[in-house]
Amino acid sequence: MISSKTGIFIGCLSVVNCLPLLSFSNKKEVGEVPSKPNVIIIVADDLGYGDVGFHGSDIKTPNLDRLAKEGVRLEQFYACPMCSPTRAGLLTGRYPLRFGLMRSVIPPQREFGIPEDEVTMAEMMDKAGYKNRGVIGKWHLGHRQQKWLPLNQGFTHHEGCYNGAVDYFDQKREGEKDWHQNFSVSKKQGYTTDLIGQASVDFIKSVPTSEPFFLYVPFTAPHSPFQAKDEDLQKYPDRNGVRRTYAAMVDCMDQNIGKILDCIKDRGQLENTFILFFSDNGGVEKAGDNGPLKGFKLTPYQGGINVAAAACWPDGGISGGRIINSLMGYIDVLPTLLEVVGYRTEQTLDGKSFLSAVQGRESDNREWFTYLDQNNEKIEQLSVIDKKWKLIWRRNASDNQTAFEEAELYDLSVDPFEANDLSEKYPELVQQLQAKIDHFYRLKFEDQIPRYSEKEKLSGPVIPDWQPVK
């Protein structure tokens, strides 16, 4: 019932203040501190809004809670309702509708990737003076051609998998090993989440303390396959089935985030490191918990797109455990980082810097758009948030000849859980918001990634060890 979950939502506002003190401010002087801040972006995969301690979960996430307590909580942080589009928009600062990567995720055998002419976050950080640029974890932005791989998208170091849904114990997808270090297959063995955590620590340690670094850490957890280590499963005897495994996976991810935070602290660099954490979309049905929010992954409801998020940068005024309710999201990360590091770009970005908002200053109102058309129903699902109003609009895709259209309208200022559809009460407002969606839709690039279920458009056989040949 909404009433019981509302209690969880309200109650979680005070959870952070009850945590034991794990201070970021215990500075340890080790070597030089770089003049520019270090930057770490950590992304969870399919984490539910309600699956963190700072939102009242019973899953143990002391390190994420530590980040929220010593930094700020971002309560209106938005992602796409699925992973590849969020990652594409994160790295470009642009709605991926512009370059074909917003409709669906990239399956293993799909010949598709982030276009070469898109300027990525890593490429801009290079121009901003960051010569150490690492990505550790799940790429999922194209892998069948070398031009789509991380080292050809501006990164100087990569370790991880190209696909999603890779086995956690042997790192295989479709029977082939999918674990790579730069352009080579890695022979490392272990549990994927631990591999990501250790590789992140190794990357940080490889950088001289006098030089700033940029590190992007897209964890695979807690995305399926639902596989966990026994030592983590034993912590959740009161949970059953997939919910128990899922909790253990989140727990392990948090442990590895702790390793990253501890590494920075040991180098005396926590104060001067900008850290952002968020999930690539909402939690999945029957595994994740999106708290009081309606919906889940692959839906335009709040539970699919309003994700758990926190940020910290003490030297930049992002601290104190404050709760930030300004609307922001994945396409805003790049322009925010550019402001953090003092670099201006001539690129056309859709995102806006949220630095002033997380520092406690005023932020501008803005519109927020969502789009998906992944499955074979050929129904486009679009939404817009404009101030307090949210419209969800479902309609036939252009290749669907049947007649279908429906709209839902919510006042998020009084109905954040989307329980009361006001579309019939305010038909003129519905039309106004539909016009805004149509304007956004004009950004759509002609060559869109095929729907996930369109198997006839797959590009060929499984590649041995997922090593592209061209």
N, C-alpha and C positions, 0 to 999 in steps of 0.2 A: 504494500500500500504506500501511496505517496506520503502519508502522514508519518509513518515510521521512518522512512528514508529521509524525510525532511529533518527529523531529529538527528540523524547521522550527519547530515550536511551542516546543520547549525552547530552541532557539538564539535565538529572537527575544526572549527575556527579557533578553538582554544587549545587544541591538542599540542600544537607546536610549543606553546608556552609552558607545557608541563614536562618537556623533555629534559634529561640530564644535560648539563652543559658540556658540549663538545666544541670548544671555541675554535673558530678560524683565526682568531686574532693572536694566538700564541705563536708569534713570529719567531722563526729559528733562522739566524743569520748563517747562510751557507753560500759563499761566493758572492758574485755580483748579482744585483737584481736588474733585469733588462729595463731600458727606458720605456719601451712599449709594453703593454700588458700581454701576458700569455692569454690564449683563447682556447677554451675547451667546450665543444658542443657535444652533449651526450643525448642520444635518442633511444628510447625504448621501443619495442616492437609489439603492438597490440596490448599495451598496458591499459587497464581500466582506470577511469577517473577516480574510483573509490578504492583502488588497490595500493594505496600508499598510506603510511602512518599519519602523515599530515592531513589526510582526508578521513581519518578514523578507522582505517583497516586494521584487522588483526594480523595481517602479514607484516613480518618484521622488516622494516626499511629504515633503520637508524641513520644510515648515511644520507639518504634522501631527505629525511626529516632534519638532519643536521644542516643540509644545504638550505632548506626552507627556513630554518630557525635563524641561521646566521646571515642569510640573504633575504630574498623576498619570494612570496608565493604569487604566481600568476594565475588568477582564477578565471580569466577570460582569454585563455590562450587557445587558438584554433589551429587544427590541422585538416588535411583532406581526410575523407572517410576510409582511405586505404593507403598502402605504404609507398609505392613508387612515385605517385604524384606528389606526396608530401616531400619526399627526398629531392625530387626535381625542383620543386619550388623553393625549398630550403637553400639549395646550392646556387640558384640563379636570382632569387629575389623577385621572380616573375610568376604569375599564374601559369602553370604548365599547359593550360589550354592554348597558349600562344604557340607552343612547339610540339603539340601532339601527345603529351604525356599525362593528361589529366583524367582520361576516361577509364583507364584500367591499369593494373600492374603488369609487369613484364614476366611472362612465363619462361621456363627454361629454354624452350625451343623457338622463342620469338626473336626474329631479326629486327630489333628496334633498340634505340638508345637515345641518350641525351645528345642533341645535335651539336656538331662541332662549332657552329657559330654562336652558340650560347656561351657567354662568359661566366665562368663559375666562381664561387666563393674562393676556392683555392687559388685561382688565377689572379683574382683581385688582391688577395692577401699577399701574393708574390709581389705585386706592384707596390703594395704598402710596406714592403721591407721585411716580410717574413720568409726567410729562406728554408725554414723547417716546417713542412706542412704534411701532416700525417692523417691517414684515414684507417681506422682499425675496426673491422666488423663487416656488416652486411652492406654491400654496394647497391645492387638491385636497380641499376640505371643503364643496363646494357652490357653484354658480355660476349656476344658472338663475333664481334669485330674489335680489334685492338684499339681503334680510335675511341671507343666508348669506355675504356678501362681507366681507373683512377689516375695512373701516372700520365695519361694523355689528357687529363682534365684538370691539370694544375697541381696535383699532389706530388710530393717528393718521396713519399713512403706509403706503402699499402700492405696490410696483412688482413686477410679475412676471406669471406665467401662472396661470390658474384650473385648467386641466386638467393631466393628466400626459401624457407622451410627445409633447411639443410639439417641432416641428422646431427644431434648434439654430441653423440659419442664417437662417430667415425667421420663426420663432416662430409657425408655423401648426399648427393641429390641425383635421383634417377640412376643409382648404382655407380656413379662416378664421383671421385674425390673432388670436393669443391672447397679447397683451402689453399690460398695463394699468398706468396710474399713477393711483392712487386710483380714482375711478369712470370715468375716461376711457381710451379706447384710446391707447396710446403709439405714436408714430411712430419710436421708436428702432430702429436697425438694428445688427446685429453678431452675434457668437457668444453664445448664451444665457448660458453660464457667465461670460463676461467682463462681460456686462450686469449680472448679479447682483453680481459682485464690485465693479464701479464704483458701482452704485447703493447698495451697502452703505456704501462709503467716503463717498459724497456725503451719505448720511443722517447718518453719524457727524459729519462736518464741519459739518452744519447745526445741530448741537446746541451751545449754549454750553458751554464746558469747566466752568463752575460748576454745570451741571445734569446729573443722572444720566439715562441713557437705557436703554431695553430694545429689543434688536434680535434678531429671529428671522430666520435666514437658511436657508431650505430650498432647497438647490441641486437642480437637476434631474439633475445628473450623479451617477453614470454610467448612469442609466436609458436605455433605448432611446428613440428611434432612435439606433443607434450611428453617430455622426457626430463627427469630430474635425478640428481644423485641421492643415494640412500640417506646420507648424512643430513641433507636438507629436508627430505620427506619426513624424517623422524620428528621434525619440529612441529608438524601439523597433524597430530593424531586425531583431532576433532573434525578434520575435513575428509571428504571421501572422493574417490575417483579423480576426474580431471581437475576438479577444484583444488584437491590436495597437491597434485603435481604442479599445477599452475602457481600455487602459493610458493612452493619450493623453488620454482624457477625465478620468480620475482625476488625471493630472498637471496638467491645466489647472485643475481645481477646486482643487488644492493651491496653485497659483500665486495664485489669487484669494483663498484663505484667507490667504495671506501678505500680500496687499495690505491686508486688514482688520486683521491683527495689526500691520503696520507703521504704519497710520494711527493706531491707538490708542497705539502707542509714541511716535509723533511728537507726540501730544497730552500725553504724560507721564502716561498713564492705565492702562498695562498692569498695574501693581501692584494697582490698585483696580478691576479689571474681572473679573467672574466669567464664564468662558468654558467652555462645554460643547460637545463635538462627539460625534456618534454617527450611525450609519446607521439609516434607517427600517426596514430588514429586512436579511436576509443577501443575499449575491450571487446572481445568477441563474445557472442551469445553462448551461454552455458559454461563459460570458463572465467571470463573477466567480470568485474563488478564496476559498473559505472555510477555507483552510488544512487543519488536521487534522479540522475539525468535519464531522460527517455532515450531509448534506442541503443545501438551498439555499432560496431564496425560495419561498413558498407551501407550505412543509412545516413541521411542528412540531418537527423535529429541531433540534439546536443550531446547525447551519449556517444555518437559516432565521431564528433568533430571537436567538442570542447574537452581538451585533454589535461591531464595532470602536468604541471610545469612549475619550475622554480629557477631562480637565477641568483648569482652572488658575485660581487666584485667590491670588496670593502674599500679599496683605494678609489673607486669610482662612485662611491655613495650608494651602492646597491647592497644594503645590509639592514640589520635590525629586526628581521622577522616580520616586516610589514606585509599586508595583503593588498595586492594591486588588482583592481577591478577594471582597468582599462582594456578595451578590446585590442588584441594583437594576435599574431600568429606566424606560421612558418615562413611566409614570403617576407616578413618584416625582419627576420634574423640578419640577412645580409646587409641591408642598409643600417641596421643597428651596429653591426660589427664595424662597418666602414666609419661610422661616427666614433666608435670606441677607439679605433686605431688611427684616426685622423687622416683618412684617405677619401678623396672625392672622385666619383666616376662619372663618365659621360653616358653610361649605359642607361637605357630606359627601364626603370624598375617599377613594379606594381606595389612593392612593399614600402612601408614607412618606418623610420627608426622609432623604436619604443624606448630609447635611452632616457628621455626626459620623464616618461611615465614611471619607469622602474626606479628612477632617482627621487620620485615623490613629487614631481612637478605636474602641471596640467598637460593633458594630451587632447588632441583634436578628435572629434567624432569622425567616424569613417564608415563606409559600407564594406561588407564582407561577403564574398561569393563562394559557393560550393557547387561542384558539378561531378556527377558520375553516371556512367552508362556501361557498366562492366559486364553484365550478364546477358544471356540470350533472350531475355524478355524484350529487348530493344526499347526500353523505357528510360528516357532521360530524367534524372532527378537533379533538380537545381534548387538552390536556396540563396536568399539574400538576407543579411541582417543590416538594418538601417535604423540607427539609434535604438529605440526600445522594441522595434517591430522586427519580426522574422517571418518571411514567407517561404514555404516549401512548395515547389511547383513540379509536378510530374506530368510528362507529356510524351507522346510517341517520338521516337527518334526518326530521322528522315527516311530510314529504310524500313520503317514499320507502317504498313498501310491501314491498320485498324484504327478506329477512332477511340482515342483515350486522352483525357486530361483531367487533372484534379489539383486543387490548391488547398493549403492549410495556412492559417495566419495566427500568429501568437504574439502576445504582448509580454516580452521577456522580463520587463520590469516588475510585473506582478505574477507572472506565470513562467518562471525559469525552467519548469519541468514539462512544459508543453502539454498541458492537460486540457486546455480550453481553446478549441479552434474557433476563431472569430471571423473566418472568411465570409460567411453569409451575412454577418452584421456590418462589415465594412467592404462592400464590393468595389467601391471606387479606389480604396487604398490598395486592394489586391491588384487592380489594374495598374496603378502607379508603380508598384513594386515589380510586377511582371515586366513593365517597360524597362526598368533598371536591369533586370536579368537579361532581357533581349539585347540591351546595349553591351553588357558584359559578354554575351554569347558571340558577338561580332568579332571578338578577339580570336575565335576558334580557327586554328590552323587546319588547312585542308587535309593534310596527311596525319590523321589521328591513329594512335595505336589501336589495333583491332581489339575487340572485346576478348576477355580472358577465355571465354568458352568457344570462340571461333577457331576450332582446331584445324579447319581446312586452310587457315592462313598461317599455320606454323611453318617454319622456314627450313626444317630439315631434321636429321637425326640428332641424338644426344652426342655431344662433343666429348671425346676422351679427356678426362680430368678437367673438363670445362676450360680447355686452353684454346682460345680462338686461333684460327689458322691464317687469318688475313687482317 
